[in-house]
């Protein structure tokens, strides 16, 4: 078994398609298939199963992937450290961010950073918070800009700012005339919420647990604007941060006065893991830019 075989295996596992993986790796499909077969022979078990025209990891393949990802990550880190020494002020920043952070921050800071460091490149991953934390741990990205998320991984967390989370109700709702309410007043309300995997869902559940409410959830949306549209239509009320996306909806934002209702935005990385210089520069650039606001 050699390092190149692991690269082939990880690429096929990610693409779940032998032909697409061979194109990405710039080798022929027969050569890639042979390399995977040789690897399976050395491991002593099949690693993939066919699903139509695609392939996916079986339980042996999943275990092998989990055990070998740190090996390739260590090799990539070592190569990156050498590149940092040989060619400073160049390289790739691999950054993950959530949909809400993308609309608030990412495009602006990337543009400003690239103007200062034109030889640097970016790889972006946009997903929900919990999946991004897993990507971070697996080495798919170096840093994530996300709301604070509870995790079992060894996360190094740098807080950037805090933002209030409001109760959002339809304009004609019985509570719409109020400026603030207690969370207890939602005990009998239908709740429209974001799907599990988003840090806001964690915040919401913790808040309801703190005040002893078992929420009556009637709809779960993928994104904040979908949740807001269902609130506008009268399906229920929601907990959402104050975002410009909500300005076009016929809803009212109400402060919560009986508990602290907020989310914390920051930069997450894996504690103790090597960060390329370019990523450190970008991290500091974000901090400096926010100080100007």
Secondary structure, 3 states (H helix, E strand, C coil): CCHHHHHHHHHHHHHCCHHHHHHHHCCCHHHHHHHHHHHHHHHCCCCEEEECCEEEECHHHHHHHHHHHHHHHHHHHHHHHHHHHHCCCCEEEEEEECHHHHHHHHHHHHHHHHHHCCCEEEEEEECCHHHHHHHHHHCCCCEEEEECCCCCCCEEEEEEEEEEEEEEEECCCCCCCCCEECHHHHCCCEEEEECCCCHHHHHHHHHHHHHCCCCEEEEEECCHHHHHHHHHCCCCEEEEECCHHHHHCCEEEEEECCCCCEEEEEEEEECCCCCCHHHHHHHHHHHHHHHHC
